[in-house]
Structure formats: structure tokens, C-alpha cells
Amino acid sequence: MTNHWRDIKHADMILINGANPAEAHPVGFQWFVKAKLDPTKGPGSGGGAKIIHADPRYTRTSALADKYLRIRTGTDVAYFGGLINYVLQNNLYHDEYVKNYTNASFIVNKDFTFTDGLFSGYNKDARTYAINTWAYQTEGDPLGGAPTGTTQAKAKRDMTLQDPQTVFQLLKKHYSRYTPEMVESISGIPKADFLEVAKMVGEMGRPDKVMTIVYAVGLTHHTTGGQLIRSGALLQLLLGNMGRPGGGMNAERGHANIQGNTDHAISWEILPGYLRIPAPGQKNLDEYVAASAPKKSDPNSWNFFGTNYKNFMVSLLKGWYGSTATANNEYAFDFIPKPAVNSSWMSIYDQALKGKMEGVILSGMTATSIGPDSNQVLQALSNLKWLVIMDSLPTTSSEFWRAPGMDSAKINTEVFLLPMTHWIEKDGSFVNSGRWMQWKEQVIPPEGESRHDHWVLADIYDRVKTLYKQQNGKFPEPIMALTLDYKDPKKPELDEIAKEINGKDLTTGKQMATFANLKSDGTTTAGDWIYTGSYTEDGNLSKRRNGIADPQKNDPTGMGFYPQWAWSWPLNRRVMYNRASADLNGKPWDAKRPGIQWDGSRWQGDVPDYPATMDPKDPAAWLPFIMNGEGVGRLFSNSMGDGPFPEHYEPVESPIDNPLHPANSADPVAFLYDQAAGRPNRFGKADQFPYVATSYRLTEHEHYVTQHVPLLVGLQPQAFVEVPEELAAEKGIKNGDRVRVSSMRGKLEVAALVTKRLGPVTLAGNKKTYTIGIPIHWGFVGVSAEQNPKLSQYWLANALTPFVGDVGARTPEFKAFLVNIEKL
């Protein structure tokens, strides 16, 4: 979240896409309801915030929304694009904000084009873009006053926004195609309903109004997921809602610590704090920074991230490798892996399918259930020599050889199930959707021989290190130099790790108070720079609990920041980009909802995302988006691999061709794993698989682990699919009938829940299209599966999903694929 849960109560309007917070985040949903019930909030003269829920399925969130829009899954770019077009065509954007706080005035390379669904630089054979034309026109020499490799020549700007190559004019042209009629033909949202919402959204560009957009994995789990989210962010920038209380782009995380996992680099392509993983050919830190850091492109851009990139990286290396990391060896930069190929979890299974992967450790995740294309994942696991499962309970991966259709006599994979503690059996921190790091205590002691994950990993490391000492393994330096400076290196305490992550000043031995003081000379450490300040000399700040018991004392601004409750990154800031919450003179856009404000000598309110004493009237004052090289929010960006503007592309499997450009219907740079490996693609066509399917979670289960909890199994005992009432009538399916739902990759055989929650949409060519809803929680392991071994053979929802990934993180297409359904 750019903002946080409590902040939602400040919104006049709430757009919810790809999320069902009333059921999936019921505690957080109270803040939506508070906004709805606040008569001072809302469009026009108020009367309560308006909640708009766009979703293929009518849910409890829809029931509490002011307007429900039935949208075809995966078409949110069309929806947001239509709203962008409406705002631009009717001049409803926040003019002062757009001109001064976004890159609308930046002038783009003349060779940049967009034709028939393709941006300039497309390579059809490689299915990639060369992005050199996705750049600004520049003037002069590279800007000075910044570290080597972090600047470029000044970008040309036209503050009148009239030059046809300005980002603003290109944006306006790009989204002029997203008319209400086009939105309806793609998404299925009726024109009249769309225009009703667009009229309200248009009001949100006024300084005295603000809107928030809330989303979850219903937007991320697509081959176009990054652009689905970015299209909402573009709308928010045009309306001037980024950085403001009650505004922002707010992701609802699906687990208690998914945010913390991402921050600490659970994804292969980043290091902690969203530093890039080095690439082959980068021989030293300067080359790495030049290739990785944002580039200052305006004299008034602070480019804080780019300017401090080397400081953050060297501090990380010093934390990991201690005294071995010196200036003479580039602070052990050579010790960091530099992968030449994608190493995401889908790529791991792909390598196993090719016979190029000997072993895999699965820690707290079950590959078989998560998929995609569970049958192919099962085959991948069968190709391994060994498989280690670190989990609290048996999973469909630890028992993969028992899956229907598997011949255990032909599987040579050796499986090790290591019993791990559950999170209730240990202390540690959760980082919630709003970036709040909150410490929790151990509830019960571990049972049996279960051990903490980090103890097992520390033990494995110690054993590997011993083997290196004894056998002189290849490239021993990174193994031998790694520091585990804990009281017991084999059993580190999580509080010790939290302290290490914060970092310290090696010259004084004291904990770092701010990442602004991290250095590239080897005198500071930081395990994750965005968490610097979380564990200072005052102790572990995530343990603080000064909250609603005394609001007057603990929330002095009255804005719900509660700065003494836990700690949020970065630097305990509750709303990111909050310099944009005030105008050029430092006055809040809306005095009733101030984020920060200039009092003549310093910024007051939330922890400023800006130098605390920088006078906004100073001609040399930094622009508001201090992390970006431009210093402003990006309406146009070359950091996305599938285009500088979000564009609607159909899912890989779709019931229609793309009405905008049929010749390039799906995302041209989505990664097609099977095709790249020389295997058949196995994509279904609408003539064989005429129905759209989407997957989701239920309130009663937490992914797959609660299949071992009898009381929760009792609440939702068996796998089912939701079938629209009209489709069920056509197919002769009654509530409770067993049905087979099939795709090109697999099948489910489950009970049918006939419902009005799902219904048809009418798309281009007057095509009536149904969606089938598939909860994900079941498989062939767990209480219900063991009680019903025959029924549970085909309960894996991800047996249906395609083995494809998006261009960046390789996120699978879980939320939109084609199926057929028949009564058994």
C-alpha cells in the first residue's frame, strides 16, 4: 500500500478491483465502512464515500458497495483506460498537480510509436522490446552533482503540455481509443453503468476531493498484471491522488507477511530493499550502479534512490560478509550471484521438466497446489533426484507421488519432509499491507521435533561450510566469509536478525537511526535499507503499542498515523510520496486532510517523504517524488517490459479477439514457457472451451494449510465450483450436482454451486460470455481428502491453469483462462 488501512476512512470514493476485502480482509474492511458512513465524505456535497466494486463475482464486498460492476476478469486496463479517457476528454484532471508533479510535460523521443497493439522496438522472434525509443528528448551534458552512473542529460519539457511529443499529448492520444463503447465491448460493463461511475470519478480531480484504489491478486495474477495495476496508478496521478491521505494505490496482501517477504527479496530478481540482482558482465560496483540505479533527469530531482544506490548496496555487502568485504575487493561484490537467465519459481519447474534441476527445497509453499498447470508441476517434481519439504504439515508436494495418475514405482525422487514450526509457535514480525512492521509473540511452544525454518537453514549452512573446509569446494569464499554474528549461530533469535537487518555504524558500534546515513565506504551495515530505523538504540520499534487507548496523545494529527504504534517503512512514514499532498507552496491541497504541510521552517504532520527543512519556495527545492530520476510521478515509464503506457491485452486464453487490435490480441511479451522449451503450448480455444474461469479464496480457509483444521474443514468441507444460474439451466446442472470442469491441461470433478453471484456479460460482436468461479483450497491431502479419497482425486484447481508468466516477475495467469463444464 502507498497508504495504510486506517487511511481508507479519509476517502471520498473507493474503487475496488480484483479484491474482495469484506471476505478476504474483514478486519481492514471496517475502514471502508467508516468512510461510507461519514457524511462529510463522498462526491458532490457528501453523504458518505462511494464504494465501487468491479468484479466478475457478486460478493459481500459488492453487497456493501454503492455500485457493483460485473467486469470480465483481466480487462481492468480497459476499465481504467476508459476512466483515464473520460478524465482527459472532459478536462477533469488536477491541472496544477499534473503539470508540476508528473512527467506530463516531458518530451518523448520522436521515434517512439504505437501501432496495432505494438510499441516501437518489438522483436517478434524474441518476444521482447528494445526500449531505446521509450525515452525522453534531452539537452546538454549529463547533470552534475550526483554519484557516477546516476545521472543523464536533462529531459526536455513543455510546461504548456502542447507539444505533440509531450507525455501528456501521447497519453491523451493513446487512451482516446478507450471510449465507453469500447470499454463495454471488452469488459462487459454496460455503457450507462460505466458513465455513472466515470462522472463520480471525474470529481476526484478536485483538490477538495480524494479517491483511493484498492486491489489484490485479482489484478496481479495475470500476464498483464503489472499494467493492470499501473493503469489505476495513472488515473490516480491524473486526479492528483497519489501521496494524499485518502488516496493512493493500495494493495491488499494475501498473507500476514507477504509484504515483508517481498521487501526482503523473496523474489529472485531483487536483493533486499528492491536493489537489483547484479547481471553477468557487471565487474564492479560502479558498473552495477550504472546499470541499475535510477538516473537523475531534471535539475530539481533529488533522485534519492539512485544517489544512494551504492551506499545501500555496500552496506548490505558489509552486513553479509563483514571484514572480508573491503574496498580492495569491491566489498565482496563478486560474491553475489549474477544469474544469466530467469530464475523465478515457474522457471525452476521448467528446468526440472527439461531434466536440468537435481533438487528443490520448498519452504512454506506447496508447488503442486500453487501450480500453475499442476499436472505439469507433478511431472517436474518426478524428474528431481531429491525434494526437501520444509512445512508444518503434509502438503500436496510432500505427498506428490500419491497424486491421481502418478505411478510411484516409476518415481525416483527422494522426498525429505522436515517438520517446521508454525508461525504461532515462534515470535517475529509481520509486515502488513500498509507496510507496518508489527512484532508478535510466541503463542505456544513447538511440538515434537519441529524446528524453526531459520534454525534449519542456519544448520544446513553450518554443515555446508564444514564440508567446504574438509573438501575444498568450488568458489569457497562466499560460503566461508558469510557472517552469522549471533549468540548461537545455529539458533539465531529473530530479534537478533531484526537488529541486524536495521544495520549499524561500524565506527561507533551503534544502531543506525536512518538510511540517509548509510555510506559506501564500508563503515555502515544494513540488511535491508528500507528497514533502517526499525531497530535503533531505543530498541525494536516494531514492539511499540501506543495506540487507540489514548488517541489525543498517540495520534496528535488526528489523521490516524499513530506514529508510536509499531513501525512502518520507510522511516515510520505512513503515507508514501506525501510531499505531493501539498501544493507548490507547501499548503495541503485539502486543509481537512493534511498529509504534511510547511510551517515556515519545517514540514509538519506525517514523517515527510522529503527533506524536513527544505523550503518549498526555494528555486532549488526538490521535486515531490524524490525516489524517481525525474522527481515526478511517471505517466510514461520505460521501467515496464510490456510498454510505457498500459494497454489492454487479452489473456492468453480468451473468448474473443482483442477489439482494439485483433492481430495482436494477447500480451506480445508474455512468456510462453512450453513454447520456449519446445513443448506444445496447450492453449484452449473458445470453440472447445467456451467459458471463462477465474480462481479465488474463501474466508473459511487459508490457502491449503487449513485443510488440516477439522473445524474449518467443517465450515467448507469439499471442493466446489460456482456456476451462473443461467448457464446451469442451459446445461441441466442443479445445485449439488457433480460436474467436470476441464481445460486443455487438466480437469476438476467437484460439486456445483448454482448461484446468481455470477452472471453473463455481453462482449464485442454481441457475444454472451459466462464466468465459472473456482475456489482454490482443496487437493488430495487433508482431512476432507482423506475422508473422501475417491471424490478428492480431481480437486486441484490449478490443474486447469496455463503454464505462462508475465514479462517481469513471471506471474502466472491464475485469474483468466478458458474451460468447459459438463454434468457427471
Secondary structure, 3 states (H helix, E strand, C coil): CCCCCHHHHHCCEEEEECCCHHHHCCCCCHHHHHHHCCCCCCCCCCCCCEEEEECCECCHHHHHCCEEECCCCCCHHHHHHHHHHHHHHCCCCCHHHHHHHEHHHEEECCCCCEECCEECCEECCCCEECCCCCCECEEEEECCCCCCCCECEEECECCCCCCCCEHHHHHHHHHCCCCHHHHHHHHCCCHHHHHHHHHHHHHCCCCCCCEEEEECHHHHCCCCHHHHHHHHHHHHHHHCCCCCCCCCEEECCCCCCHHHHHHCCCCCCEEHHHEECCCCCCCCHHHHHHHHCCCECCCCCCCHHHHCHHHHHHHHHHHHHHHHCCHHHHHHHHHCCCCCCCCCHHHHHHHHHCCCCCEEEEECCCHHHHCCCHHHHHHHHHCCCEEEEEECCCCCCCCHHHCCCCCHHHCCCEEEEEEECCHHHCCEEEECCCCEEEEECCCCCCCCCCECHHHHHHHHHHHHHHHHHHHCCCCCHHHHHCCCCCCCCCCCCHHHHHHHHHCEECCCCCECCCHHHCCCCCCECCCCHHHCCCEECCEEHHHCECCCCCHHHHCCCCCCCCCCECEECCCCCCCCCHHHHECCCCCECCCCCCCEEECCCCEEECCCCCCCCCCCCCCCCCCCCCCCCCCCECCCCCCCCCCCCCCCCECCCCCCCCCCCHHHCECCCCEEHHHHHCCCCCCCCCCCCCEEEEEECCCCCCCCHHHHCHHHHHHCCCCEEEEEHHHHHHHCCCCCCEEEEECCCCEEEEEEEEECCECCEEEHHHEEECEEEEECCCCCCCHHHHHCCCHHHHCCHHHCCCCEECCCCCCCCCCCEEEEEEEC
